[in-house]
Amino acid sequence: MTAKTTKSAPRRVATDPRISRRRRAVSRSRRKRILIRLAIVAALGGLVWVAFFSPVLLVRDIEVVGSEHMTPDEVAAAAAIGADQNLLLLATEGVESRVESLPWVADASVERMLPGSIRIRIEERTPAMILSLGAARWTIDATGHVLTSGKAARGLPVFANPQLEEVEPGKALSTPESTGALSAWRSLPEELRDQVTTLFAPTVERVSFALADGTLIRYGAAEDLEAKNEVLTTIIERLAGEGTTVEYIDVRVPTAPALGPERH
């Protein structure tokens, strides 16, 4: 005889209504979080597109501040910012470097201005002297940096016929004669430096200055600057107090200065 096993139907257990409500709330919360995340991703994607790929932030305007001897177009040309350049991707250091390569520019800074403008702020070099080479004239700053051909300003002293290899705007004078003479000139007290009309430097050891009153300063090499300037100032003050002018003042050896004959 074979015994039969009868399977009984599974019994359905009633779920607590509170658990069902909790499950539905969790499901709704999960869907809500997913939708929020998708919205955030979409918003970020839109912002990225607007910022980097749309025309909204393309550079459209260039403002130049501080330029007196150059036109805004010349500065903008040197900046070399393309028409399709994105404002946020603009390499400002590169723009500054290119603008600073202009002969007149001592320093440049670039500012971004939303939505599509940049401001290039320039500090120009100051013209200090006229370089005279035969019939040619060049304007230089106090360090010997060549600014432009011709005379850019009136009333500047003249650096007459120094020994030079080449002269080009944007380059600095580099021969020992020129650098030494300019160093000596810069070292002069400001009141005396303002009286210099002409600077001569045929050799390193023969630097001299012509003053507005006609006195020639035989300065010599650009060494012992402090001692030479102290002696020179003392002599000039003494001569002024006496109402005397001389052909020259020689301070090449500051411990043994010499004076030329009086001028009448």
Rosetta blueprint (number, residue, H / E / L):
1 M L
2 T L
3 A L
4 K L
5 T L
6 T L
7 K L
8 S L
9 A L
10 P L
11 R L
12 R L
13 V L
14 A L
15 T L
16 D L
17 P H
18 R H
19 I H
20 S H
21 R H
22 R H
23 R H
24 R H
25 A H
26 V H
27 S H
28 R H
29 S H
30 R H
31 R H
32 K H
33 R H
34 I H
35 L H
36 I H
37 R H
38 L H
39 A H
40 I H
41 V H
42 A H
43 A H
44 L H
45 G H
46 G H
47 L H
48 V H
49 W H
50 V H
51 A H
52 F H
53 F H
54 S L
55 P H
56 V H
57 L H
58 L E
59 V L
60 R L
61 D E
62 I E
63 E E
64 V E
65 V E
66 G L
67 S L
68 E L
69 H L
70 M L
71 T L
72 P H
73 D H
74 E H
75 V H
76 A H
77 A H
78 A H
79 A H
80 A L
81 I L
82 G L
83 A L
84 D L
85 Q L
86 N E
87 L L
88 L L
89 L L
90 L L
91 A L
92 T H
93 E H
94 G H
95 V H
96 E H
97 S H
98 R H
99 V H
100 E H
101 S L
102 L L
103 P L
104 W L
105 V E
106 A E
107 D E
108 A E
109 S E
110 V E
111 E E
112 R E
113 M E
114 L L
115 P L
116 G L
117 S E
118 I E
119 R E
120 I E
121 R E
122 I E
123 E E
124 E E
125 R L
126 T L
127 P L
128 A L
129 M E
130 I E
131 L E
132 S E
133 L E
134 G L
135 A L
136 A E
137 R E
138 W E
139 T E
140 I E
141 D L
142 A L
143 T L
144 G L
145 H E
146 V E
147 L E
148 T E
149 S E
150 G L
151 K L
152 A L
153 A L
154 R L
155 G L
156 L L
157 P L
158 V E
159 F E
160 A E
161 N L
162 P L
163 Q L
164 L L
165 E L
166 E L
167 V L
168 E L
169 P L
170 G L
171 K L
172 A E
173 L L
174 S L
175 T L
176 P H
177 E H
178 S H
179 T H
180 G H
181 A H
182 L H
183 S H
184 A H
185 W H
186 R H
187 S H
188 L L
189 P L
190 E H
191 E H
192 L H
193 R H
194 D L
195 Q L
196 V E
197 T E
198 T E
199 L E
200 F E
201 A L
202 P L
203 T L
204 V L
205 E L
206 R L
207 V L
208 S E
209 F E
210 A E
211 L E
212 A L
213 D L
214 G L
215 T L
216 L E
217 I E
218 R E
219 Y L
220 G L
221 A L
222 A L
223 E L
224 D L
225 L H
226 E H
227 A H
228 K H
229 N H
230 E H
231 V H
232 L H
233 T H
234 T H
235 I H
236 I H
237 E H
238 R H
239 L H
240 A H
241 G H
242 E H
243 G L
244 T L
245 T L
246 V E
247 E L
248 Y E
249 I E
250 D E
251 V L
252 R L
253 V L
254 P L
255 T L
256 A L
257 P L
258 A E
259 L E
260 G L
261 P L
262 E E
263 R L
264 H L
